[in-house]
C-alpha cells in the first residue's frame, strides 16, 4: 500500500495548505508527477521545464525555483527505492473572494513524496476500455497539466467497475485524446502515430521522451488526429506516463493487438534512462 512519506509547503515540512489557497479554491495551478528510483527523480529537468512553460501560459509568476529544488532534494534524501514525487504550484493565497486573480500574493509550491509499489503484470500488455465521458475540444488549456482534473476523476470513477487497466478518452469531436492518466501511441506500418495535444489533452513528459527516443532509434513518428477506428486498424498500441513508462496494449474492447517490436525497443531503451 503506497503512502505519504513527506510533505513540504513553501519549504515548511508538514505545514497545512491554507483554506484560501487558489489551487484548493479554484484549481488555479499546475502539477507534476515524477517517478523516483533509488533516490533519482526520472526526467526531472523535463518535468521542471514543462512546469515553467505552463506557469508562463497561466501567467503565474514563480520566483522560488531555488526553494522548490531544495524541497525536492529533501524529499529525495528520504525516498524509498521506488517512490512518486509530486510537485504542485498554485497561484497562492486568494487576497479576496472571487475568480479574478490578484498580484499581491506569491505563488505557493507544495512538494510531496509517496511510496510506490513495483508495477507488475503489464509486460505482456494491458486491456483498455473506452470512457463514456467526453473531453471538450478545443480546450484553452490544451497541453497543460493543470489542477482542474475533474473529467479525469469522473472517468476514473466510471472505470472502477471495469477490469481494464485504463480507459481511452475521446473528445466531443470524436477524436482519441489519451488515456485517463496516460498518453497513447499507435504502431502502423513501422512507425508511430500519437494524437496532437494542441487542442485537447496533456503534453506528457514520457510522451516527449518517446518521441525523442523514437527519433534517435530511427523510428518514424508523427502527430495525427485519430479516431477510434484508427485504433482498431493499427498493428499495435502502447500507453505511456511517468509512472508506468511504456506499456503495450493487448486489447481495446473486442480488438486484440499483437506485441510490437517497436514498443518493446522503446520500452527497453527508455527503461535505462533517468534524464
Secondary structure by P-SEA (a helix, b strand, c coil): ccccccccccccccccccccccccccccccbbbbbbccccccaaaaaaaaaaaaaaaacccccaaaaaaaaaaaaaaacccbbbbbbbbcccccccccccccccccbbbbbbbbbbccccccccbbbbbbbcbbbbccccccccccccaaaaaaaaaaaccccccbbbbbcccccccccccbbbbbbcccbbbbbbccccccccaaaaaaaaaaaaacbbbbbbbccaaaaaaccccccccccccbbbbcccccccccccaaaaaaaaaaccccc
